[in-house]
Amino acid sequence: MLKIIKCAFCSGTGKDPFDLLSPIAHCLVCDGTGQVELEEPLKKCIFCAGTGKNPLGARIPCIVCGGKGRYNCGSQTICFQCNGTGKSTDGLPCTRCGGKGFYGN
């Protein structure tokens, strides 16, 4: 089932949260609508803590959830490589689970 949620990257404003191009630039995640559509069941992105922003300091959307702050969590099998943290020892997304902290989808 699809669910419409508030865009995490722009906090639902529909505007670029960093005003990189201009103050009226659209959010590149939701294309200015302030909302995104995802397949349920949903889980909060552990890599960006649900903010939708890249935790590595770049002014771009999270590389794991695409800036949506959540993703489909069809499986709940914890990743043995990162122990469910979603991060490798260097702070990048875990290569085994793709930064989600679990296997599946």
CNS distance restraints for C-alpha pairs under 8 A (distance, minus, plus):
assign (resid   1 and name CA) (resid  39 and name CA) 5.69 0.50 0.50
assign (resid   1 and name CA) (resid  40 and name CA) 5.55 0.50 0.50
assign (resid   2 and name CA) (resid  37 and name CA) 6.45 0.50 0.50
assign (resid   2 and name CA) (resid  38 and name CA) 5.51 0.50 0.50
assign (resid   2 and name CA) (resid  39 and name CA) 4.45 0.50 0.50
assign (resid   2 and name CA) (resid  40 and name CA) 5.93 0.50 0.50
assign (resid   3 and name CA) (resid  37 and name CA) 5.56 0.50 0.50
assign (resid   3 and name CA) (resid  38 and name CA) 5.40 0.50 0.50
assign (resid   3 and name CA) (resid  39 and name CA) 6.14 0.50 0.50
assign (resid   3 and name CA) (resid  40 and name CA) 6.46 0.50 0.50
assign (resid   4 and name CA) (resid  35 and name CA) 6.43 0.50 0.50
assign (resid   4 and name CA) (resid  36 and name CA) 5.61 0.50 0.50
assign (resid   4 and name CA) (resid  37 and name CA) 4.43 0.50 0.50
assign (resid   4 and name CA) (resid  38 and name CA) 6.47 0.50 0.50
assign (resid   5 and name CA) (resid  35 and name CA) 5.53 0.50 0.50
assign (resid   5 and name CA) (resid  36 and name CA) 5.53 0.50 0.50
assign (resid   5 and name CA) (resid  37 and name CA) 6.34 0.50 0.50
assign (resid   5 and name CA) (resid  38 and name CA) 7.67 0.50 0.50
assign (resid   6 and name CA) (resid  11 and name CA) 6.74 0.50 0.50
assign (resid   6 and name CA) (resid  12 and name CA) 5.15 0.50 0.50
assign (resid   6 and name CA) (resid  34 and name CA) 5.98 0.50 0.50
assign (resid   6 and name CA) (resid  35 and name CA) 4.49 0.50 0.50
assign (resid   6 and name CA) (resid  36 and name CA) 6.29 0.50 0.50
assign (resid   7 and name CA) (resid  11 and name CA) 5.56 0.50 0.50
assign (resid   7 and name CA) (resid  12 and name CA) 4.93 0.50 0.50
assign (resid   7 and name CA) (resid  14 and name CA) 7.85 0.50 0.50
assign (resid   7 and name CA) (resid  29 and name CA) 7.42 0.50 0.50
assign (resid   7 and name CA) (resid  30 and name CA) 6.37 0.50 0.50
assign (resid   7 and name CA) (resid  34 and name CA) 5.31 0.50 0.50
assign (resid   7 and name CA) (resid  35 and name CA) 4.76 0.50 0.50
assign (resid   7 and name CA) (resid  36 and name CA) 5.60 0.50 0.50
assign (resid   7 and name CA) (resid  52 and name CA) 7.94 0.50 0.50
assign (resid   7 and name CA) (resid  67 and name CA) 7.58 0.50 0.50
assign (resid   7 and name CA) (resid  68 and name CA) 5.58 0.50 0.50
assign (resid   7 and name CA) (resid  69 and name CA) 7.45 0.50 0.50
assign (resid   8 and name CA) (resid  12 and name CA) 6.69 0.50 0.50
assign (resid   8 and name CA) (resid  50 and name CA) 6.90 0.50 0.50
assign (resid   8 and name CA) (resid  51 and name CA) 5.43 0.50 0.50
assign (resid   8 and name CA) (resid  52 and name CA) 4.94 0.50 0.50
assign (resid   8 and name CA) (resid  53 and name CA) 7.88 0.50 0.50
assign (resid   8 and name CA) (resid  67 and name CA) 6.32 0.50 0.50
assign (resid   8 and name CA) (resid  68 and name CA) 5.17 0.50 0.50
assign (resid   8 and name CA) (resid  69 and name CA) 5.17 0.50 0.50
assign (resid   9 and name CA) (resid  17 and name CA) 7.14 0.50 0.50
assign (resid   9 and name CA) (resid  27 and name CA) 7.69 0.50 0.50
assign (resid   9 and name CA) (resid  29 and name CA) 6.92 0.50 0.50
assign (resid   9 and name CA) (resid  51 and name CA) 6.27 0.50 0.50
assign (resid   9 and name CA) (resid  52 and name CA) 4.43 0.50 0.50
assign (resid   9 and name CA) (resid  53 and name CA) 5.74 0.50 0.50
assign (resid   9 and name CA) (resid  61 and name CA) 6.49 0.50 0.50
assign (resid   9 and name CA) (resid  67 and name CA) 5.09 0.50 0.50
assign (resid   9 and name CA) (resid  68 and name CA) 6.29 0.50 0.50
assign (resid   9 and name CA) (resid  69 and name CA) 7.23 0.50 0.50
assign (resid  10 and name CA) (resid  14 and name CA) 5.97 0.50 0.50
assign (resid  10 and name CA) (resid  15 and name CA) 6.12 0.50 0.50
assign (resid  10 and name CA) (resid  16 and name CA) 6.31 0.50 0.50
assign (resid  10 and name CA) (resid  17 and name CA) 5.21 0.50 0.50
assign (resid  10 and name CA) (resid  27 and name CA) 6.29 0.50 0.50
assign (resid  10 and name CA) (resid  34 and name CA) 7.05 0.50 0.50
assign (resid  11 and name CA) (resid  34 and name CA) 7.26 0.50 0.50
assign (resid  12 and name CA) (resid  33 and name CA) 7.67 0.50 0.50
assign (resid  12 and name CA) (resid  34 and name CA) 3.94 0.50 0.50
assign (resid  12 and name CA) (resid  35 and name CA) 6.22 0.50 0.50
assign (resid  13 and name CA) (resid  32 and name CA) 7.53 0.50 0.50
assign (resid  13 and name CA) (resid  33 and name CA) 7.75 0.50 0.50
assign (resid  13 and name CA) (resid  34 and name CA) 5.24 0.50 0.50
assign (resid  14 and name CA) (resid  26 and name CA) 5.82 0.50 0.50
assign (resid  14 and name CA) (resid  27 and name CA) 5.18 0.50 0.50
assign (resid  14 and name CA) (resid  30 and name CA) 6.66 0.50 0.50
assign (resid  14 and name CA) (resid  31 and name CA) 6.83 0.50 0.50
assign (resid  14 and name CA) (resid  32 and name CA) 3.83 0.50 0.50
assign (resid  14 and name CA) (resid  33 and name CA) 5.19 0.50 0.50
assign (resid  14 and name CA) (resid  34 and name CA) 4.22 0.50 0.50
assign (resid  14 and name CA) (resid  35 and name CA) 7.82 0.50 0.50
assign (resid  15 and name CA) (resid  19 and name CA) 7.90 0.50 0.50
assign (resid  15 and name CA) (resid  23 and name CA) 7.66 0.50 0.50
assign (resid  15 and name CA) (resid  24 and name CA) 6.56 0.50 0.50
assign (resid  15 and name CA) (resid  25 and name CA) 5.80 0.50 0.50
assign (resid  15 and name CA) (resid  26 and name CA) 4.47 0.50 0.50
assign (resid  15 and name CA) (resid  27 and name CA) 4.57 0.50 0.50
assign (resid  15 and name CA) (resid  32 and name CA) 5.99 0.50 0.50
assign (resid  15 and name CA) (resid  34 and name CA) 7.91 0.50 0.50
assign (resid  16 and name CA) (resid  20 and name CA) 7.14 0.50 0.50
assign (resid  16 and name CA) (resid  23 and name CA) 7.46 0.50 0.50
assign (resid  16 and name CA) (resid  24 and name CA) 7.65 0.50 0.50
assign (resid  16 and name CA) (resid  25 and name CA) 5.60 0.50 0.50
assign (resid  16 and name CA) (resid  26 and name CA) 5.37 0.50 0.50
assign (resid  16 and name CA) (resid  27 and name CA) 4.31 0.50 0.50
assign (resid  16 and name CA) (resid  28 and name CA) 7.03 0.50 0.50
assign (resid  17 and name CA) (resid  27 and name CA) 7.17 0.50 0.50
assign (resid  18 and name CA) (resid  59 and name CA) 7.04 0.50 0.50
assign (resid  19 and name CA) (resid  23 and name CA) 5.09 0.50 0.50
assign (resid  19 and name CA) (resid  24 and name CA) 7.75 0.50 0.50
assign (resid  19 and name CA) (resid  25 and name CA) 7.03 0.50 0.50
assign (resid  21 and name CA) (resid  25 and name CA) 6.19 0.50 0.50
assign (resid  26 and name CA) (resid  31 and name CA) 5.72 0.50 0.50
assign (resid  26 and name CA) (resid  32 and name CA) 4.66 0.50 0.50
assign (resid  27 and name CA) (resid  31 and name CA) 5.21 0.50 0.50
assign (resid  27 and name CA) (resid  32 and name CA) 5.17 0.50 0.50
assign (resid  27 and name CA) (resid  34 and name CA) 7.87 0.50 0.50
assign (resid  28 and name CA) (resid  32 and name CA) 7.41 0.50 0.50
assign (resid  29 and name CA) (resid  36 and name CA) 7.87 0.50 0.50
assign (resid  29 and name CA) (resid  61 and name CA) 7.46 0.50 0.50
assign (resid  29 and name CA) (resid  66 and name CA) 7.26 0.50 0.50
assign (resid  29 and name CA) (resid  67 and name CA) 6.12 0.50 0.50
assign (resid  29 and name CA) (resid  68 and name CA) 7.13 0.50 0.50
assign (resid  30 and name CA) (resid  34 and name CA) 5.79 0.50 0.50
assign (resid  30 and name CA) (resid  35 and name CA) 5.84 0.50 0.50
assign (resid  30 and name CA) (resid  36 and name CA) 5.75 0.50 0.50
assign (resid  36 and name CA) (resid  68 and name CA) 6.89 0.50 0.50
assign (resid  38 and name CA) (resid  42 and name CA) 7.71 0.50 0.50
assign (resid  38 and name CA) (resid  71 and name CA) 7.00 0.50 0.50
assign (resid  38 and name CA) (resid  72 and name CA) 7.03 0.50 0.50
assign (resid  39 and name CA) (resid  71 and name CA) 7.80 0.50 0.50
assign (resid  39 and name CA) (resid  72 and name CA) 5.84 0.50 0.50
assign (resid  40 and name CA) (resid  72 and name CA) 5.78 0.50 0.50
assign (resid  40 and name CA) (resid  73 and name CA) 7.56 0.50 0.50
assign (resid  41 and name CA) (resid  72 and name CA) 5.56 0.50 0.50
assign (resid  41 and name CA) (resid  73 and name CA) 5.74 0.50 0.50
assign (resid  41 and name CA) (resid  74 and name CA) 6.60 0.50 0.50
assign (resid  42 and name CA) (resid  70 and name CA) 6.19 0.50 0.50
assign (resid  42 and name CA) (resid  71 and name CA) 5.38 0.50 0.50
assign (resid  42 and name CA) (resid  72 and name CA) 4.63 0.50 0.50
assign (resid  42 and name CA) (resid  73 and name CA) 5.53 0.50 0.50
assign (resid  43 and name CA) (resid  70 and name CA) 5.39 0.50 0.50
assign (resid  43 and name CA) (resid  71 and name CA) 5.54 0.50 0.50
assign (resid  43 and name CA) (resid  72 and name CA) 6.25 0.50 0.50
assign (resid  43 and name CA) (resid  73 and name CA) 5.72 0.50 0.50
assign (resid  44 and name CA) (resid  49 and name CA) 6.90 0.50 0.50
assign (resid  44 and name CA) (resid  50 and name CA) 5.36 0.50 0.50
assign (resid  44 and name CA) (resid  69 and name CA) 6.09 0.50 0.50
assign (resid  44 and name CA) (resid  70 and name CA) 4.40 0.50 0.50
assign (resid  44 and name CA) (resid  71 and name CA) 6.68 0.50 0.50
assign (resid  45 and name CA) (resid  49 and name CA) 5.53 0.50 0.50
assign (resid  45 and name CA) (resid  50 and name CA) 4.96 0.50 0.50
assign (resid  45 and name CA) (resid  64 and name CA) 7.56 0.50 0.50
assign (resid  45 and name CA) (resid  65 and name CA) 6.36 0.50 0.50
assign (resid  45 and name CA) (resid  69 and name CA) 5.42 0.50 0.50
assign (resid  45 and name CA) (resid  70 and name CA) 4.89 0.50 0.50
assign (resid  45 and name CA) (resid  71 and name CA) 6.53 0.50 0.50
assign (resid  45 and name CA) (resid 100 and name CA) 6.81 0.50 0.50
assign (resid  46 and name CA) (resid  50 and name CA) 6.69 0.50 0.50
assign (resid  46 and name CA) (resid  85 and name CA) 6.90 0.50 0.50
assign (resid  46 and name CA) (resid  86 and name CA) 6.47 0.50 0.50
assign (resid  46 and name CA) (resid  99 and name CA) 7.73 0.50 0.50
assign (resid  46 and name CA) (resid 100 and name CA) 6.59 0.50 0.50
assign (resid  46 and name CA) (resid 101 and name CA) 7.33 0.50 0.50
assign (resid  47 and name CA) (resid  55 and name CA) 7.32 0.50 0.50
assign (resid  47 and name CA) (resid  62 and name CA) 7.76 0.50 0.50
assign (resid  47 and name CA) (resid  64 and name CA) 6.83 0.50 0.50
assign (resid  47 and name CA) (resid  85 and name CA) 7.56 0.50 0.50
assign (resid  47 and name CA) (resid  86 and name CA) 5.84 0.50 0.50
assign (resid  47 and name CA) (resid  87 and name CA) 6.93 0.50 0.50
assign (resid  47 and name CA) (resid  93 and name CA) 7.19 0.50 0.50
assign (resid  47 and name CA) (resid  99 and name CA) 6.14 0.50 0.50
assign (resid  47 and name CA) (resid 100 and name CA) 6.97 0.50 0.50
assign (resid  48 and name CA) (resid  52 and name CA) 6.04 0.50 0.50
assign (resid  48 and name CA) (resid  53 and name CA) 6.23 0.50 0.50
assign (resid  48 and name CA) (resid  54 and name CA) 6.26 0.50 0.50
assign (resid  48 and name CA) (resid  55 and name CA) 5.54 0.50 0.50
assign (resid  48 and name CA) (resid  62 and name CA) 6.28 0.50 0.50
assign (resid  48 and name CA) (resid  69 and name CA) 7.15 0.50 0.50
assign (resid  49 and name CA) (resid  69 and name CA) 7.34 0.50 0.50
assign (resid  50 and name CA) (resid  68 and name CA) 7.72 0.50 0.50
assign (resid  50 and name CA) (resid  69 and name CA) 4.00 0.50 0.50
assign (resid  50 and name CA) (resid  70 and name CA) 6.22 0.50 0.50
assign (resid  51 and name CA) (resid  67 and name CA) 7.52 0.50 0.50
assign (resid  51 and name CA) (resid  68 and name CA) 7.93 0.50 0.50
assign (resid  51 and name CA) (resid  69 and name CA) 5.41 0.50 0.50
assign (resid  52 and name CA) (resid  61 and name CA) 5.72 0.50 0.50
assign (resid  52 and name CA) (resid  62 and name CA) 5.23 0.50 0.50
assign (resid  52 and name CA) (resid  65 and name CA) 6.95 0.50 0.50
assign (resid  52 and name CA) (resid  66 and name CA) 7.01 0.50 0.50
assign (resid  52 and name CA) (resid  67 and name CA) 3.76 0.50 0.50
assign (resid  52 and name CA) (resid  68 and name CA) 5.26 0.50 0.50
assign (resid  52 and name CA) (resid  69 and name CA) 4.34 0.50 0.50
assign (resid  52 and name CA) (resid  70 and name CA) 7.98 0.50 0.50
assign (resid  53 and name CA) (resid  59 and name CA) 7.19 0.50 0.50
assign (resid  53 and name CA) (resid  60 and name CA) 6.24 0.50 0.50
assign (resid  53 and name CA) (resid  61 and name CA) 4.67 0.50 0.50
assign (resid  53 and name CA) (resid  62 and name CA) 4.75 0.50 0.50
assign (resid  53 and name CA) (resid  67 and name CA) 5.92 0.50 0.50
assign (resid  54 and name CA) (resid  58 and name CA) 5.99 0.50 0.50
assign (resid  54 and name CA) (resid  59 and name CA) 6.80 0.50 0.50
assign (resid  54 and name CA) (resid  60 and name CA) 5.78 0.50 0.50
assign (resid  54 and name CA) (resid  61 and name CA) 5.25 0.50 0.50
assign (resid  54 and name CA) (resid  62 and name CA) 3.93 0.50 0.50
assign (resid  54 and name CA) (resid  63 and name CA) 6.46 0.50 0.50
assign (resid  54 and name CA) (resid  67 and name CA) 7.82 0.50 0.50
assign (resid  55 and name CA) (resid  62 and name CA) 6.99 0.50 0.50
assign (resid  56 and name CA) (resid  91 and name CA) 7.96 0.50 0.50
assign (resid  56 and name CA) (resid  92 and name CA) 7.95 0.50 0.50
assign (resid  61 and name CA) (resid  66 and name CA) 5.65 0.50 0.50
assign (resid  61 and name CA) (resid  67 and name CA) 4.30 0.50 0.50
assign (resid  62 and name CA) (resid  66 and name CA) 5.22 0.50 0.50
assign (resid  62 and name CA) (resid  67 and name CA) 4.87 0.50 0.50
assign (resid  62 and name CA) (resid  68 and name CA) 7.99 0.50 0.50
assign (resid  62 and name CA) (resid  69 and name CA) 7.89 0.50 0.50
assign (resid  63 and name CA) (resid  67 and name CA) 7.40 0.50 0.50
assign (resid  64 and name CA) (resid  93 and name CA) 7.41 0.50 0.50
assign (resid  64 and name CA) (resid  98 and name CA) 6.90 0.50 0.50
assign (resid  64 and name CA) (resid  99 and name CA) 5.94 0.50 0.50
assign (resid  64 and name CA) (resid 100 and name CA) 7.02 0.50 0.50
assign (resid  65 and name CA) (resid  69 and name CA) 5.93 0.50 0.50
assign (resid  65 and name CA) (resid  70 and name CA) 6.09 0.50 0.50
assign (resid  65 and name CA) (resid  71 and name CA) 5.98 0.50 0.50
assign (resid  72 and name CA) (resid 105 and name CA) 7.30 0.50 0.50
assign (resid  73 and name CA) (resid 104 and name CA) 7.33 0.50 0.50
assign (resid  73 and name CA) (resid 105 and name CA) 6.98 0.50 0.50
assign (resid  74 and name CA) (resid 104 and name CA) 6.16 0.50 0.50
assign (resid  74 and name CA) (resid 105 and name CA) 6.02 0.50 0.50
assign (resid  75 and name CA) (resid 102 and name CA) 6.99 0.50 0.50
assign (resid  75 and name CA) (resid 103 and name CA) 6.01 0.50 0.50
assign (resid  75 and name CA) (resid 104 and name CA) 4.87 0.50 0.50
assign (resid  75 and name CA) (resid 105 and name CA) 7.03 0.50 0.50
assign (resid  76 and name CA) (resid 102 and name CA) 5.89 0.50 0.50
assign (resid  76 and name CA) (resid 103 and name CA) 6.74 0.50 0.50
assign (resid  76 and name CA) (resid 104 and name CA) 7.59 0.50 0.50
assign (resid  77 and name CA) (resid 102 and name CA) 5.22 0.50 0.50
assign (resid  77 and name CA) (resid 103 and name CA) 5.42 0.50 0.50
assign (resid  77 and name CA) (resid 104 and name CA) 7.60 0.50 0.50
assign (resid  78 and name CA) (resid  83 and name CA) 6.52 0.50 0.50
assign (resid  78 and name CA) (resid  84 and name CA) 5.35 0.50 0.50
assign (resid  78 and name CA) (resid 101 and name CA) 6.09 0.50 0.50
assign (resid  78 and name CA) (resid 102 and name CA) 4.30 0.50 0.50
assign (resid  78 and name CA) (resid 103 and name CA) 6.48 0.50 0.50
assign (resid  79 and name CA) (resid  83 and name CA) 5.41 0.50 0.50
assign (resid  79 and name CA) (resid  84 and name CA) 5.29 0.50 0.50
assign (resid  79 and name CA) (resid  96 and name CA) 7.34 0.50 0.50
assign (resid  79 and name CA) (resid  97 and name CA) 6.30 0.50 0.50
assign (resid  79 and name CA) (resid 101 and name CA) 5.43 0.50 0.50
assign (resid  79 and name CA) (resid 102 and name CA) 4.67 0.50 0.50
assign (resid  79 and name CA) (resid 103 and name CA) 6.15 0.50 0.50
assign (resid  80 and name CA) (resid  84 and name CA) 7.19 0.50 0.50
assign (resid  81 and name CA) (resid  94 and name CA) 7.53 0.50 0.50
assign (resid  81 and name CA) (resid  96 and name CA) 6.58 0.50 0.50
assign (resid  82 and name CA) (resid  86 and name CA) 5.95 0.50 0.50
assign (resid  82 and name CA) (resid  87 and name CA) 6.10 0.50 0.50
assign (resid  82 and name CA) (resid  88 and name CA) 6.12 0.50 0.50
assign (resid  82 and name CA) (resid  94 and name CA) 6.36 0.50 0.50
assign (resid  82 and name CA) (resid 101 and name CA) 6.81 0.50 0.50
assign (resid  83 and name CA) (resid 101 and name CA) 7.01 0.50 0.50
assign (resid  84 and name CA) (resid 100 and name CA) 7.58 0.50 0.50
assign (resid  84 and name CA) (resid 101 and name CA) 3.89 0.50 0.50
assign (resid  84 and name CA) (resid 102 and name CA) 6.08 0.50 0.50
assign (resid  85 and name CA) (resid  99 and name CA) 7.71 0.50 0.50
assign (resid  85 and name CA) (resid 100 and name CA) 7.78 0.50 0.50
assign (resid  85 and name CA) (resid 101 and name CA) 5.31 0.50 0.50
assign (resid  86 and name CA) (resid  93 and name CA) 5.80 0.50 0.50
assign (resid  86 and name CA) (resid  94 and name CA) 5.35 0.50 0.50
assign (resid  86 and name CA) (resid  97 and name CA) 7.06 0.50 0.50
assign (resid  86 and name CA) (resid  98 and name CA) 7.21 0.50 0.50
assign (resid  86 and name CA) (resid  99 and name CA) 3.93 0.50 0.50
assign (resid  86 and name CA) (resid 100 and name CA) 5.03 0.50 0.50
assign (resid  86 and name CA) (resid 101 and name CA) 4.13 0.50 0.50
assign (resid  86 and name CA) (resid 102 and name CA) 7.80 0.50 0.50
assign (resid  87 and name CA) (resid  91 and name CA) 5.43 0.50 0.50
assign (resid  87 and name CA) (resid  92 and name CA) 5.56 0.50 0.50
assign (resid  87 and name CA) (resid  93 and name CA) 4.56 0.50 0.50
assign (resid  87 and name CA) (resid  94 and name CA) 4.65 0.50 0.50
assign (resid  87 and name CA) (resid  99 and name CA) 5.85 0.50 0.50
assign (resid  87 and name CA) (resid 101 and name CA) 7.77 0.50 0.50
assign (resid  88 and name CA) (resid  92 and name CA) 5.58 0.50 0.50
assign (resid  88 and name CA) (resid  93 and name CA) 5.85 0.50 0.50
assign (resid  88 and name CA) (resid  94 and name CA) 4.59 0.50 0.50
assign (resid  88 and name CA) (resid  95 and name CA) 7.35 0.50 0.50
assign (resid  92 and name CA) (resid  99 and name CA) 7.89 0.50 0.50
assign (resid  93 and name CA) (resid  98 and name CA) 5.86 0.50 0.50
assign (resid  93 and name CA) (resid  99 and name CA) 4.21 0.50 0.50
assign (resid  93 and name CA) (resid 100 and name CA) 7.98 0.50 0.50
assign (resid  94 and name CA) (resid  98 and name CA) 5.36 0.50 0.50
assign (resid  94 and name CA) (resid  99 and name CA) 4.79 0.50 0.50
assign (resid  94 and name CA) (resid 100 and name CA) 7.87 0.50 0.50
assign (resid  94 and name CA) (resid 101 and name CA) 7.75 0.50 0.50
assign (resid  95 and name CA) (resid  99 and name CA) 7.10 0.50 0.50
assign (resid  97 and name CA) (resid 101 and name CA) 5.96 0.50 0.50
assign (resid  97 and name CA) (resid 102 and name CA) 5.94 0.50 0.50
assign (resid  97 and name CA) (resid 103 and name CA) 5.79 0.50 0.50
